Structure formats: C-alpha cells, structure tokens
Amino acid sequence: MANPSLASLEAAAHPADTKYLYFVAKGEGKSYFSQTLREHNAAVQKYLRSKGK
C-alpha cells in the first residue's frame, strides 16, 4: 500500500490557481499541459499515439 507524502496531501488540499486542467507525460521527464479537452486530445495524439507508428 502506498502512502502519499505530506507535500502531495497539501497540494491536493490547496491546488495551484491555474487554467490548465489536463496534462500528457511526453517522456524523459517532460509534460505538456492543456486548458481544454480538445487541446488535450490533440496532445495525446501527438505525444503518445504517434510513438507507436
């Protein structure tokens, strides 16, 4: 069983004030953040689904 860190609990209780609701982990420690579901879906297609081709 995993236990979240205090920092994780504090972040969940007091989230950052941001317009970004979605993210895609691009690999190598990098992420792409999106404000809309449409933008997120495009990022998933670009960064994840295209990797297998």
N, C-alpha and C positions, 0 to 999 in steps of 0.2 A: 504494500500500500504506500502510495506517495503522499508526502506532506508538503503543502505549499510553504514557501518562505514568507517571512513577515512582510517583505517588500511586495510580494505577489498579492497578499491579502490587502495591504494598504492601497495598492494600485487598483484592485477590484472595488474597494470601498470608495475610493476617490479618483475616478478616472480623469485622464487629461481632457481639457476642453479643446476638442478638435473636431473638424468636419469629416475626417477620414474614418469610415466605418468598416472598410474591408482591407485585407492585405493578401498578397501572394508571396510566399517564400521562393525567391528566384534561385536559391542555391548559393553556395560559397559565402554564407552569412549575410546576404543581401535580400531586401524585401521591397515590394512595390505596393504603395498604399493608394486606395481609391476612395472617392467620395460617393459614387453611385454604383448600383448593381451592374448596370450596363458597362461601365468602365472596368469594374472588377472582372466580369465575364470575359472581356477583351484581353485583360492581363493574364487570366488563366489560360486562354487560348494561346497567347504569345509566349508565355514563360514556361508553361507546364505541358500542354498537349502537343506543342510543336517539337518538344525534346525527343519524343519517341520516333519522329519521322526523319 
